[in-house]
Amino acid sequence: MKNNRKIIVSVIGGHATTDKVVYIAHEIGKIVAKMEAVLVCGGLTGVMEAVSKGAAEAGGLIIGLLPGVEKADANPYVNIPITTTIGFARNAMVACSADVIIALPGSHGTSSEISYGLVYKKPIIDFGNWNREGMIKVNDLKELEGVLANLINEILSNLNG
């Protein structure tokens, strides 16, 4: 029997960001949705909102893992806001729920999500110049799309035996 579990892609990055990173995050959201993966993010602003908007515009499903207790804190593109009540500890959930992680520029929160991903051996695509051992470095959106497609195909192949 074919496994019909959806692939989850977590996109991580900072609240404070540049117009260039917002554009990139928006395009990544579209790519994730086009590949019929579920987008998981921290559900708030910055990279999280931009990637959510891109995925929403492309018809994707967006889950926001929120740090607090208010679903209203989610950006307007999140379909499923999940309140965790655990603050930054939710970063472990963002990383560990993923089949693939895409890391954009960010700060300490993003760095912690990368660390969780590495500890739990998640494939992490580096589009934020993190340059950490164990990550898959990409230089542009086209390369990212190819790497993501290959990772998703490999995961689906392993699921379907």
ABEGO torsion letter per residue (X at the ends): XBBABBBBBBBBEBABBBAAAAAAAAAAAAAAAAAGBBBBBAGBBEAAAAAAAAAAAAGBBBBBBBABABAAABBAABABBBBAGAEAAAAAAAAAABABBBBBBBBAAAAAAAAAAAAAGBBBBBAAGAGBBGBBBBABAAAAAAAAAAAAAAAAAAAAX
